[in-house]
Every structure is written in C-alpha cells, then in structure tokens.
C-alpha cells in the first residue's frame, strides 16, 4: 500500500525529472512549436513541489484536485489546462477518505484520469500529443492484476508504457496544435507533451520504489 507520505515523494520525483529535462523538452518543442514547453513544465513542476511541501491534512483526492486546479492556471499555452486536468483526474475516482493506495486504487486513478482528459480532447494514439503516452499508460495500468507488487506494479507498468508511447510518437505526423501545419515533416521528432507525460509517470513509478 502507498500512503500519503510516499505519494508525496512520488510527485516530488516527477517534478524533479521534469525540471531536469526542461531544456530538452523546450528543444523538442522548438522544432515545430513555440519552444516553450519546458518553461511551462518548469512552472508546473515547481508548483508540484510547493504543494507537496505544504501538504498537511488533505486527502489524496482533495490534494490532487487542488493541485490540478492550480496547474490549470499556469500560463503557457495548452499545457497548463491539460496537465491540470490530468493531475486532478488522477484523483477523480478515489474515495474522499482513501489515503492509502492499493493496486485497485492505482488502476482507478489512471482510468479516471483518462475519462477526464477525454472530456477536453479527442486526440488519440497516433495524433502526436500527450495522449500518445497517456492512453498506453492507462491500458497498461488496467492490465496489471492484484499481485505482490501492488500499486507499485501498476505505476511501473504505466510508466513503461508511457515511455514506449512517447518514443512511438516520433513516427507520427502532428494533427493538433501549431505543429499540425508541418504535417509529415514532424515525423522523426517525438511529441514534447508525450515526452513530459512519460517523465511524469516515470517519476511516480520511481518515487514509490525509492
């Protein structure tokens, strides 16, 4: 079982990875976008660290909802609202008093996250967006049955699938945002949002096993 303290460490690990890779994310985004994805991700990562450091009595569900709402207000194009929705979505299917995460809790977190994201975007795998990482992560999470690995196994499976999805985005042509005007020229470059999403999930996985 993953308790609140451990989950806080998981979020901090995600923030650290995002900060460490911010320049690389902006470099990817500069190829066919505004080149500011790393800047926005830096703002979100710092917000995550601030909220984790100040986390006291809130349930995991309420903490994720508040963090997501705050992330939605981060300036920097669509990344703030998208990340805010993804983060708050992780808590959408948790109980109000659910302060330890089992394998079932973790699977519900990913399932709820996808439902919330699909309310604001119709992007699918192959459209070269953050959904190229998120959708495979959710599918992998759901495929993990109750096992000795518990919630940790769910987060690990999701992280691996997200990384593979981000890598696969290199082979797609952009269909959303500014990059879509470049069409097939975007093939060969991964989607910055998919890469940052994979880093977020990798941090969650690494943080719960630290």
C-alpha positions in Angstrom: 0.0 0.0 0.0 1.2 3.5 -0.8 0.5 6.1 1.9 0.2 9.9 1.6 3.8 10.4 2.5 5.0 8.0 -0.1 2.7 9.5 -2.7 4.1 12.9 -1.9 7.6 11.6 -2.6 6.3 10.2 -5.9 5.0 13.6 -7.0 8.3 15.2 -6.0 10.2 12.6 -8.1 8.0 13.5 -11.0 8.7 17.2 -10.5 12.5 16.5 -10.3 12.5 14.6 -13.6 10.5 17.3 -15.3 12.9 20.0 -14.1 15.9 18.0 -15.1 14.6 17.6 -18.6 13.0 21.1 -19.1 15.7 22.3 -21.6 15.3 19.1 -23.6 11.5 19.5 -23.7 11.8 23.0 -25.0 14.3 21.9 -27.6 11.9 19.3 -28.9 9.1 21.8 -28.9 11.2 24.4 -30.7 11.3 22.1 -33.8 7.6 22.6 -34.7 6.1 24.5 -31.8 6.6 27.6 -29.7 9.6 26.2 -27.9 8.3 26.9 -24.5 7.1 23.5 -23.3 10.0 23.1 -20.9 9.3 26.6 -19.5 5.7 25.7 -18.8 6.6 22.3 -17.4 9.1 24.0 -15.1 6.3 26.1 -13.7 4.1 23.1 -13.1 7.0 21.1 -11.5 7.7 24.0 -9.1 4.1 24.2 -8.3 4.0 20.4 -7.5 7.0 20.8 -5.2 5.4 23.8 -3.4 2.1 22.0 -2.9 3.8 18.8 -1.7 5.9 20.7 0.8 2.7 22.3 2.2 0.6 19.2 2.2 -0.9 18.6 5.6 -4.4 17.2 6.2 -6.0 17.0 2.7 -6.9 13.6 1.4 -5.1 12.3 -1.7 -8.2 13.0 -3.7 -8.6 16.6 -2.5 -4.8 17.3 -2.8 -4.8 16.1 -6.5 -7.9 18.2 -7.2 -6.4 21.3 -5.7 -3.1 20.8 -7.4 -4.8 20.2 -10.7 -6.8 23.4 -10.4 -3.7 25.3 -9.6 -1.9 23.8 -12.6 -4.7 24.8 -14.9 -4.0 28.4 -14.1 -0.3 28.1 -15.2 0.4 30.3 -18.2 2.0 28.7 -21.2 -0.5 27.6 -23.9 -2.5 24.5 -23.5 0.0 22.6 -21.2 -1.4 24.1 -18.0 -5.1 23.1 -18.6 -4.0 19.7 -20.0 -1.7 18.9 -17.1 -4.2 20.3 -14.6 -6.9 18.1 -16.0 -4.6 15.1 -15.9 -3.4 15.7 -12.4 -6.9 16.3 -10.9 -8.2 13.4 -13.0 -5.9 11.0 -11.1 -8.0 11.7 -8.0 -11.4 11.7 -9.7 -12.2 8.0 -8.9 -10.6 7.9 -5.4 -12.7 7.9 -2.3 -12.8 11.0 -0.1 -11.1 9.1 2.8 -8.9 6.9 0.6 -5.4 7.7 2.0 -3.6 4.5 1.1 -3.3 3.4 -2.5 -3.7 -0.3 -3.4 -3.4 -1.8 -6.9 -7.1 -1.2 -7.3 -6.8 2.4 -6.3 -3.9 2.9 -8.7 -5.9 1.4 -11.6 -8.9 3.7 -10.8 -6.5 6.7 -10.7 -5.4 6.0 -14.3 -8.9 5.2 -15.5 -10.4 8.3 -14.0 -7.6 10.4 -15.4 -8.3 9.2 -19.0 -12.0 9.9 -18.6 -11.3 13.5 -17.5 -8.8 14.0 -20.4 -11.2 12.7 -22.9 -13.7 15.4 -21.8 -11.3 18.1 -23.1 -9.6 16.4 -26.1 -10.5 13.9 -28.7 -6.8 13.2 -29.5 -6.0 9.5 -29.8 -2.8 7.5 -30.1 -1.2 8.4 -33.4 -2.2 12.1 -33.2 1.2 13.1 -31.7 0.0 14.6 -28.4 0.4 13.7 -24.8 -2.3 11.2 -25.3 0.3 9.0 -27.1 1.8 8.5 -23.7 -1.3 8.7 -21.5 -3.5 6.2 -23.3 -1.0 3.3 -23.3 -0.2 4.1 -19.7 -3.8 3.7 -18.7 -4.2 0.5 -20.7 -1.1 -1.0 -19.1 -2.3 0.0 -15.6 -5.6 -1.7 -16.2 -3.8 -4.9 -17.3 -2.0 -5.3 -14.0 -3.9 -7.6 -11.8 -3.7 -7.7 -8.0 -0.2 -9.0 -7.3 2.6 -8.9 -4.7 3.7 -5.8 -6.4 0.5 -4.0 -5.5 0.2 -0.3 -6.5 3.9 -0.1 -7.3 3.5 -2.6 -10.1 0.6 -0.6 -11.6 2.7 2.6 -11.6 5.7 0.7 -13.0 3.7 -0.8 -15.9 2.1 2.6 -16.7 5.5 4.3 -16.7 7.0 1.8 -19.1 4.0 2.0 -21.4 4.1 5.8 -21.4 7.8 5.8 -22.2 7.2 3.5 -25.2 4.2 5.7 -26.3 6.3 8.8 -26.2 9.0 7.1 -28.2 6.4 5.9 -30.7 5.2 9.4 -31.2 8.3 10.0 -33.3 6.7 8.0 -36.1 3.5 10.1 -36.3 2.6 13.3 -38.1 1.2 16.0 -35.9 -2.5 16.5 -36.0 -3.0 19.1 -33.2 -1.7 22.5 -32.3 0.8 24.6 -34.2 2.8 21.6 -35.3 0.0 20.2 -37.4 0.7 22.8 -40.1 4.1 21.0 -40.7 2.4 17.7 -41.4 4.7 14.8 -42.3 7.8 17.0 -41.6 7.1 16.3 -37.9 7.8 12.6 -38.4 11.0 11.7 -36.7 10.6 14.1 -33.7 8.8 13.0 -30.6 5.9 15.0 -29.2 7.1 17.2 -26.3 3.8 16.7 -24.4 4.1 12.9 -24.7 7.7 13.0 -23.5 6.8 15.2 -20.5 3.9 13.0 -19.7 6.1 9.9 -19.7 8.5 11.7 -17.4 5.7 12.5 -15.0 4.6 8.8 -14.8 8.2 7.7 -14.6 8.7 9.9 -11.6 5.6 8.4 -9.9 7.0 4.9 -10.5 10.5 5.7 -9.3 9.2 7.6 -6.3 7.2 4.8 -4.9 10.1 2.4 -5.1 12.7 4.8 -3.6 
